[in-house]
Amino acid sequence: MAEIEVDALTRAQAKAELAHLADVLGKANAAYYQKDAPFLSDAEYDRLKRRNMAIEARFPDLKRADSPTDRIGAPPSAGFAKVRHKIPMMSLADVFTDEEIYAFDARVRKFLNFAPDAPLDYTAEPKIDGLSLSIRYEGGKLVQAATRGDGSVGEDVTANARMIPDIPQTLVDAPDILEVRGEVYMPDAAFAELNKTQAAKGLKPFANPRNAAAGSLRQLDPQVTRERPLKFFAYAWGELSEPLADTQLGAIHHLARLGFPTNTHNALCNGPAEMLQHYRQIETERALLGYDIDGVVYKVNDLALQKRLGFRATTPRWAIAHKFPAELATTLLEDIEIQVGRTGALSPVAKLKPITIGGVVVSSATLHNEDYIAGRDSHGNPIRDGRDIRIGDWVIVYRAGDVIPKIKDVLLDRRPPDAVPYQFPHKCPVCGSDAVREPGESVRRCTGGIICPAQQVEKMKHFVSRAAFDIEGLGAKQVEMFYKDGWIREPADIFTLEDRFGHGVQQLKNREGWGEKSAQKLFAAIRAARHVPLNRLIFALGIRHVGETASLMLARFYGSWQNFHTAMEQARDHDGPAWQALMGIDGVGEVMAASLVDYFHEEKTRAALERLVAHLDIQNVEAPHVAGSPVSGKTVVFTGTLEHMTRAEAKARAEALGAKVSGSVSGHTDIVVAGPKAGSKLKKARELGVKVLSEKEWLALIG
Ligand code: 9MJ
């Protein structure tokens, strides 16, 4: 039957076709990923997906909860489907001290241009130590539940969430579209009970209630989830068809009225002194709550102010997590091991007599660098009053949240008489090359570069890590094994593995731990990983000083691999526009810029990069497109004095509207917003013929 043009479809036809496409594309996904037996060509698959999107664009209200548009890939055979969060699930910045709370309040006030004594309410909410869940309701019915994942893409755990009695299946008088966000957790008593059952069955006990909750929710068989006593607290929201309230606390009350459990210890505080008072109060009640909390979350109560404050890359400006102090334990330092990282850094690791801290067994801790072991900071000033750390010492270890355990101090009165100061190696323990310290650097680095096996392996482990290529079935362990066997030496080799094995899978299959199915699955995952968003590729390269957030900023700025690559080559000239543009990107300083330029200049890395890129389909990244925004995708520079808002707010608002805000004027600049006292940037804009607006004209433009 001939296909009807999308423009000519009736509503009823569109609805029927969307249902059909969801079904066909769902099956095609399963066939490709799980059975490795595709029945659609790539081109036909893409065409159907585009048609689905076109129909959704014409009839947005007919978009289905199980729309193929929102599904990225399919469950990798025994796994969960991925779900893209329409509104990202944010994480919170963590702080530990009172001063940091005062600083948070000061930052918020500065951004909003509020006087230090102007009234400003915050909510204080116990920070539940579970795992975040986003639950979507349409027309009052639960249609989807997803974990946070990396904040943009989570896992579809709808069937499991339906098994949690705290989570309503239907809502009365709810907004038509409502995404409720909160924490799934396991009460302490239920956790103890579960571990008893685990032990009776001869199974491994869970380390703590959070792990038990995560393990219970992420069950492929929802019946297992049903048997686990999980609970839920609502404290946030994602997409909404109408607002819940004007304030954070009002919204939480609204969620409570709709039938969601909300925390009874949430409070309203005016300013940091009251916030800290509430924190102390919660701290004393902590042990009696019956569930684990790991701190207190403060949020600006007024939702209009939250909106003005907006977000940094991954965290909101209007909230912060005040964590409880780390837990301490004393144990024996049995050995010091030197690990060589992907950049050649020699990192000392304390091997400890295993000890439980906060329910987690700890057997190693970071020792940072050689100065730290010797009892000095990077400026040569004493730390721990100059006490050094020796093998055989008793040490105080602490753990804050999920971070790597650290050594707080050493107990000199328990030091064995024969303990000797630790000699930090001056040779790489892996390849034997000299390990040197550049002046002013605290880190000693192996000079072996590409010949050092440790650096090669670590680079590839980074390459496949979660925020990078994230290849299912190819983790750190497998990378090490494949490296040892000589199967992979550099990232490009990952993508030729299947061909080198002649599709036969035979070699891999015969390896311990690999069967036909797992091998096929790995190759399918590697094939799927060829389609990689630019930001993930940049991060995966492991360029020094270029982290996940910076990679995203770079990808959004340059858009395509071609642009990025060319710009990095051109940026060698520090007087040229490419270097100026790079330095103008938010969060890019001299050190990072120089590191990027060096990376793209080095002959061997360039060649390896070329070999890699030949296997990839690199997806362009756009600054988030904001529908109806006149400045979406435009590059804007603010200069001079702004009179209606702080510079920070002006920038945040422009970014929320999809604009790229740059610190310097170049040929790429679209608009310069110039206030009084504007100087050289305004002059340059005039020279280049860039559009110049006053602050008032800018505000009129963005409405
Ligand atoms: C917890 N874990 O209890 C948030 N959270 O808000 C509370 N987490 C949060 N709020 C925005 N109470 C992002 C995370």
Boltz pocket constraint, residues with backbone or C-beta under 6 A from the ligand:
constraints:
  - pocket:
      binder: B
      contacts: [[A, 90], [A, 91], [A, 92], [A, 125], [A, 126], [A, 127], [A, 128], [A, 129], [A, 130], [A, 183], [A, 235], [A, 236], [A, 297], [A, 319]]
      max_distance: 6.0
